[in-house]
Amino acid sequence: MLQALRGWTPVQKKVVAASFLGWMLDAFDFFLLVFVLKDVAREFGVERHVVAWAITLTLALRPIGAFIFGRLADRFGRRPILMLDVALYSLMAFASAFAPNLTAFLVIRALFGVAMGGEWGIGASLTMETVKPEARGLVSGILQSGYPTGYLIASLVYAAFYDVIGWRGMFMIGLLPALLVLYIRRHVPESPGWNRERARAETVLETLRKHWRLALYAIVLMTAFNFFSHGTQDIYPTFLQVQHGFDAHATGTIAIIYNVGAILGGWTFGLWSQRLGRRRAIVVAALLAIPVTYLWAFSTTMSMLALGAFLIQFCVQGAWGVIPAHLIELSPPNARATFPGTVYQLGNLIASSNAVLQTSIAARHAENYGVALASVAVTAALVIAVLASLGREARDITMS
């Protein structure tokens, strides 16, 4: 790790910080909803699985944002479009607090999904094009750990403030990420890997036509990855609250523990991927998740559930920690903001049924969320291991 950190310039550090914060705060705004799902359902007089459609819509609309904002970033530069995107997702999170009815709430969360979808591809391309090749593995883990860090902060906010500010107050806090725009404007330069002439030389359709096999493979891979992450995260607080009767404090405490595991896993496997290779690191992390599934989904005590949650998120986000570097390295040079974000979010679109799927499975098994959680997690882990082993390795490819 020390070798990977050595020789970073101040600009590189600021770019990594901005991209990390952008993804962290994006995730923070997203995960606020998973803690208050039952409260929103009670507010609008509907069942939990109906409000779960808000999660589905957010995930389903993310590919549109990834394509629109990614294309804008490839055409006009990473920096200005990243600022626009952060401002928009912050505004939509804030607006969620003022939804007068369920329909308005679903529309706002759908628009939030569009804005959320644009951040990852732009931030990842800006970062990977800026840092030196030998640092990409560590930076990939740092960047992707922004997602569980955002979940961790949402857990802390829920545990500390929910009883005082309620679910609407939680979403009002979602406006704070807009302050990141000021930091980007002042400290972050344009990516050295972006070229105005090259950006205009070929349309995105021409790029996709040339690389359709790669695009198809990446979409299927990211579908499995999104079932892996959302299948182990989105419904877990509901599982703790409904099946085990944990209150807000206990639920928030376990969420904090498993998000610490997720952060450590992303850093660990991201760094290892620089030595082992991207594909091999992904396969190892995915397969290690399978043995701990029983502990995570079927334990009966708070301490064992917390341990299982820590271990599985260490593996899940460990595999994810390799993805920013892996997808950017695989991407066509003139579509590094559009391609990775779009295939990632198209995978999200296909996996967006996860929340409804898992709540429905639980309902058919007498509210047994453990069955729903374990079945999705194990299946996704196996598919990821197979697909990653069959893919192409592009570690340390030149991006200038």
Sequence and secondary structure as in RCSB ss.txt:
>XXXX:A:sequence
MLQALRGWTPVQKKVVAASFLGWMLDAFDFFLLVFVLKDVAREFGVERHVVAWAITLTLALRPIGAFIFGRLADR
FGRRPILMLDVALYSLMAFASAFAPNLTAFLVIRALFGVAMGGEWGIGASLTMETVKPEARGLVSGILQSGYPTG
YLIASLVYAAFYDVIGWRGMFMIGLLPALLVLYIRRHVPESPGWNRERARAETVLETLRKHWRLALYAIVLMTAF
NFFSHGTQDIYPTFLQVQHGFDAHATGTIAIIYNVGAILGGWTFGLWSQRLGRRRAIVVAALLAIPVTYLWAFST
TMSMLALGAFLIQFCVQGAWGVIPAHLIELSPPNARATFPGTVYQLGNLIASSNAVLQTSIAARHAENYGVALAS
VAVTAALVIAVLASLGREARDITMS
>XXXX:A:secstr
 HHHHTT  HHHHHHHHHHHHHHHHHHHHHHHHHHSHHHHHHHHT  HHHHHHHHHHHHHHHHHHHHHHHHHHHH
H HHHHHHHHHHHHHHHHHHHTT  SHHHHHHHHHHHHHHHHHHHHHHHHHHHHHS GGGHHHHHHHHHTHHHHH
HHHHHHHHHHHHHHHHHHHHHHGGGGGGGHHHHHHHH    TT  HHHHTTS HHHHHHHTHHHHHHHHHHHHHH
HHHHHHHHTTHHHIIIIIS   HHHHHHHHHHHHHHHHHHHHHHHHHHHHH HHHHHHHHHHHHTTTHHHHHH  
SHHHHHHHHHHHHHHHHHHHTTHHHHHHHHS GGGTTHHHHHHHHHHHHHHTTHHHHHHHHHHHTTS HHHHHHH
HHHHHHHHHHHHHHHS   TT    
